[in-house]
Amino acid sequence: MLGSQALAFDPQSAARQDACCDAATMSTLREATRAYYSGDKREAVTGLLAAAQSGHPAAQWKLGRMYAKGDGVAEDDMKAFEFFSQLISAHGEDSPSSPDAPFVASAFVEVGSYYLTGIADTAVVPNVNRAREIFTYAASYFGDALAQLKLGTMYLDGVGVDQDPRQAARWFLLAARKGQVDAQAKLGEMLVRGDQIEPNPVHGLMWLTIALKRAELIHHDDAAIRAAHEEAFSLASEDERRKAIALADQWLMDNDAAFAQAYATSSERAIEASATR
């Protein structure tokens, strides 16, 4: 199953009885979840704060996201950083297979991203070495696709590490296999151009095709991906194009349930249309 592009605040997380939390906390979190999805962000924040203070990982993560985005609250990166930090301090060594692991891994990525840029007028200053350490942990221990993308980008650009395209490609491949669209596109570009790695135009165009189709499906900003795909497509021979498209379609059918469903639906419509001609 593919890793999600963005972790959702799953209402089911509020229905699960966690070891960290008592029944009252779980009830509070369920009410906060309902309030959030009904549009009552103020009520949601009240409940999430109560659950977060009791140590519920999903509540801490959601508050961090809300403050980072200004979602129902005034945007405040420092508050977001604090909620994410509380979460990883308490659960950073939890099993990667635990129910809350996706929240923990995502919090690591958020904290690493803050260390990459710093937070203006706070004690959180840019620290690329710390960011790299955090991304490496989330990418290796939790296998988080976004952390793998971030780490690969640091190796590709030589930020906080010696520039190492091979290492970058390794991390991009791990993330690409989990369905991370930007990693798929970056890996595809590297393979097409042979950026200090062995060029492979067929597999490069394959990954760019996968990235473009998935970006369209999930409404991901695809302008840069589309441009890279068009360039690779124009450079490929007819035989390379056919092979790449066939490989991409097979990968999507095997690995992306949403694409497979969309493909099946479009095929059914095509059959119905042909039957009425």
N, C-alpha and C positions, 0 to 999 in steps of 0.2 A: 504494500500500500504506500502511496506517495506521501511525503511530508507536506503539510499544508503550507501555503504561501504566507498566511498570516494566522496566528493562533486565535481562535475564537473564544469568547467568554461563554462557554458551554453551560446552559442552564442545568444540565445533568450533574455538573460539578457541585452544584448547590444542593443536590438531592442525595449526595453520597455521604455516608457517615464516616468522617476521617478520624484517625487515631488522635490527631492534634486537637480536635474540637468536640465540645459537648453538644447535646441535642439543641440547646438554646441558641448556640452559635450557628448551627446548621439551619435552624428555622429563620434566624435573622438574615442569613445569606440567601435563602430561598426568596424571602420577601424583597430583598435588595435586587435580586436578579429579575423578579417580576416587575419591580418598579422601573428598572433600567430599560427593559424592553417595551414597557408601556409608555416610555417617554418622560417619566418623572425622575429626572436625573438627580434632583436635590434629595429626594427620598432615598434614592439608590445610594448616594454617597454616604448618607447617614448610616445606613445598614452596612455598607461595605467597610466603613471605618470601624464599626463595632466588631465585625468579623475579623478584620485585619488585626485589630488590637488583641484578639484572641489567638492570633497566629495562623489564620486560614490562608494557605498559599494563593488560592485563586482570587481571594479578596485583595490581598496585597498586590498581586500582579495587575488586577483590573484597575485599582486606584493609581498605580504607577502609569498605566497606559492613559488613563483619563487625564491626569495632570500633565503628562508629556504632550498630549494632543489638544488640551483645552476642551475636553469633551464633557460638558456639563459643569465644569469648574474653570477657574482662571488658570491659564497655562502657567505651569511652574515646574521647570526642569529639575530644580533642586529637590522639591517634594517628590517628584517622580523617582529621582535617583535614590532618595531615602527609602521609599517603599520597595523598590527593586533590591536595594542592598539588604534590607531586613529579610527579604525572602531568601536570598542566596546565602546569607549568614546562617539562617536556621535550617535550610534544606539543601545546601550546596553539595552535600555528600550522600543525599538520598539515592536509592537505586535508580538507574536510568529507565527501569521498567515500571517504576511506581506510577500511580495514576496522576500525580502532580508533577511528574518530571518535565512535561512540555512547558508548564508555567515557569519552572525553575530555570530550564535551559534558556527560555526567552528572556528571563530577567538577567541572566548572565550576559546575553547579547546586548541588552539595553545598557547595562552598566559599562560594558566594554566600549560601546559606541560613545558614551559620555566621556570616557577617558580618552578616546581618540580625538575628540574636539574640545573637551573642557566645557565648563558651564561658566559663562561670564559672571564676574563679580562674586564668585564663590571660591571655596577652598578646592573645588574640583578643577584642577588645571590639566591641560593636555599632557598625557603620559602614554606615548605610543607603546612603550615596553609593557606597561601594565595592561593596556588594551590587548596587545598580542597574547599575553599570558591568559587573559580571561577568555578570549576567543578560542585559543588552543584547548583550554579545558572544556568549554562547551562543545566544541567541535569533536573532540576526542572521546570524552567521557560520556556525554549525552548524545553524541552523533547528530547534533543540531545542524540542519541544512543552512540556515542563515549564518550561523557562526562559521561554517565551512566556507561559505561565500565571502564573508568578511576577511577571513584569514587568507584565502586565496588571493583576494584583491591586494592585501598588504604585501604578499610575496610578489605579485605581478608588478606592483608599483614601487617596490622597495621601500615601504613605509615601516619603520621600526625593525626591519630585517634587511639582510642583503637581498637584492633583487634575485629571484629564483623562479623563472618561468615554469620549470618542470614541477617544482613544489606547488606553484599556483595551479597548474593544470591538474595535479593530483587532488587538491582540495575541491576544485571546481567539479571534477568528475564525481566525487563522492556526493556533493550537493545536487548535481544534475540528475544522478540516479534516483534521488529522493523527490525529484520534480521541481527543484528550485529554478524558476524561469531565468533569472539573471545569470545564474551559474551556467545553465545550459547555453545561453547566448555567448557568454564570455569564452567558454570552452570551445564552442563552435568557431568563433572568430580566430582563436589561437590555432586550431587545427587547420583552418583554411589558409591562414597566412604563414603557418610554420614559424611562429614567434619563438625562436630558439628551442623548438621542439620539432619532432618529425612531422612534416605536413601530411595531412590526410584529408583531402578535399571532400571525399564522400562522407566520412563521418563528421567532418566539420559542418557541411551543409545539412546533414541529418540532424545534428543538435540544434542548428539555427532554425530548421523547419519545425522541430518539436517545440522550441521556445516560442516561435511565432504563433503556432496553432494554440498552444496553451495560454499564451498571453491574451489572445483574442477571446478564448473561452472564459477566462476568469476576469476579463476587463482590466487587465494589467496594462500600464502605459507601454505601448509597444512601438513607438516611433523609432527609437534607436535600434531596436531589434529588427524592425522591418527594413530599415536602411542597410543593416549588416547582412540580412538575408538576401536582399536584392543584389547587393554587391557580389556575394558569394555565388548566387544563382547565375549571374551574368558571366562569371569567370569559369563556371563549370561546363564540362562537355555534356552533350545530350545523354550519354551513357551514365555519367556521374550523377546527373540530375535524377534519372530514373531510379538508380540504385539508392540514392539518398532519400528520395520520397518514399520508396518502398520500405526502407529500414525505419524511417520516422513513423510511418503509419502503423507498422507492426509494433514498434515500441509503445506507441500511444495506446493501441488496443490492449497490449499486455499489461501496461503499468498505470494507465489513467482511467479509472472507472467513469469519471465524468465525461471524458472524451468518447469512450466506448459507448456510453448511453446516448450521447448526442449523435454519434455516427449511426447507431442503430435506429434512432428516431428519424434521421434524415433519410436513411435507406428505406425505412417503412413508408415514408412520405413519397419517395421516388417510385416505389412499387405501386402504391395506391394511385399515383398520378398516371403511371403508364397503363394501369388497368382501366382507367376511365377514358383513355384516348380512343 
